[in-house]
Amino acid sequence: MDLNVSVGEVMSSPVETVRLSTTCYDAANILKNKNIGCVVVVDDLLKPVGIITERDLVLKIVAKNLKSKEVLVGDIVVKKLISISPKSTLMDAAKLMSEKNIKRLPVIEGGELLGIITVSDIAKISPDLFDIMAEWIKINEKEDINGTVEGDYVNGICEVCGSEGKVRYIEGKYICDNCVDEYYEEYPEK
């Protein structure tokens, strides 16, 4: 496997965008209708300024019982966009995602949004790199290499679906809560 594959070769493009003046209701419907997990937020000059995910909408709108038709994307977006160059390697993207604890990276060059790359993209394109990411997280989490107790939660990458976040150590694997039932259905003897 070539760890020097560029982000530009793997990124998804075009990227769905919304303006700061878009309602959260409209942003949520774009996510639903396009079956995607995020939209990049752009300013009036169409320059990327942030990202809105499904999780953002749940935590910042639904959990606070706000009316999504009355809240603008600009009211909830964090205008500190972490991005990557299309010339960067998949390894660079994986390291940045792991360091910043994020799952999606807009690909930007010269202020222009070219695409997006996700943890899932990396896992699909380069399973070996995904394994390296998982191992890197294990090495950087002292409790992992010192014998995590069965069922303990740690920050890491789910070895079933590839999502990054809280995972549990179960039967020698790190698995997110979303995949635990699926794992036991596939391996009922566990």
Secondary structure in CASP SS format (residue, H / E / C, confidence):
PFRMAT SS
TARGET T0000
AUTHOR 0000-0000-0000
METHOD secondary structure of the structure
MODEL  1
M C 1.00
D C 1.00
L C 1.00
N C 1.00
V C 1.00
S E 1.00
V H 1.00
G H 1.00
E H 1.00
V H 1.00
M C 1.00
S E 1.00
S C 1.00
P C 1.00
V C 1.00
E C 1.00
T E 1.00
V E 1.00
R E 1.00
L C 1.00
S C 1.00
T C 1.00
T E 1.00
C H 1.00
Y H 1.00
D H 1.00
A H 1.00
A H 1.00
N H 1.00
I H 1.00
L H 1.00
K H 1.00
N H 1.00
K H 1.00
N C 1.00
I C 1.00
G C 1.00
C E 1.00
V E 1.00
V E 1.00
V E 1.00
V E 1.00
D C 1.00
D C 1.00
L C 1.00
L C 1.00
K C 1.00
P E 1.00
V E 1.00
G E 1.00
I E 1.00
I E 1.00
T E 1.00
E H 1.00
R H 1.00
D H 1.00
L H 1.00
V H 1.00
L H 1.00
K H 1.00
I H 1.00
V H 1.00
A C 1.00
K C 1.00
N C 1.00
L C 1.00
K C 1.00
S C 1.00
K C 1.00
E C 1.00
V C 1.00
L E 1.00
V H 1.00
G H 1.00
D H 1.00
I H 1.00
V C 1.00
V C 1.00
K C 1.00
K C 1.00
L C 1.00
I C 1.00
S C 1.00
I E 1.00
S C 1.00
P C 1.00
K C 1.00
S C 1.00
T E 1.00
L H 1.00
M H 1.00
D H 1.00
A H 1.00
A H 1.00
K H 1.00
L H 1.00
M H 1.00
S H 1.00
E H 1.00
K H 1.00
N C 1.00
I C 1.00
K C 1.00
R E 1.00
L E 1.00
P E 1.00
V E 1.00
I E 1.00
E E 1.00
G C 1.00
G C 1.00
E E 1.00
L E 1.00
L E 1.00
G E 1.00
I E 1.00
I E 1.00
T E 1.00
V H 1.00
S H 1.00
D H 1.00
I H 1.00
A H 1.00
K H 1.00
I H 1.00
S C 1.00
P H 1.00
D H 1.00
L H 1.00
F H 1.00
D H 1.00
I H 1.00
M H 1.00
A H 1.00
E H 1.00
W H 1.00
I H 1.00
K H 1.00
I H 1.00
N H 1.00
E C 1.00
K H 1.00
E H 1.00
D H 1.00
I H 1.00
N C 1.00
G C 1.00
T C 1.00
V C 1.00
E C 1.00
G C 1.00
D C 1.00
Y E 1.00
V E 1.00
N E 1.00
G E 1.00
I E 1.00
C C 1.00
E C 1.00
V C 1.00
C C 1.00
G C 1.00
S C 1.00
E E 1.00
G E 1.00
K E 1.00
V E 1.00
R E 1.00
Y E 1.00
I E 1.00
E C 1.00
G C 1.00
K E 1.00
Y E 1.00
I E 1.00
C C 1.00
D H 1.00
N H 1.00
C H 1.00
V H 1.00
D H 1.00
E H 1.00
Y H 1.00
Y H 1.00
E H 1.00
E H 1.00
Y C 1.00
P C 1.00
E C 1.00
K C 1.00
END
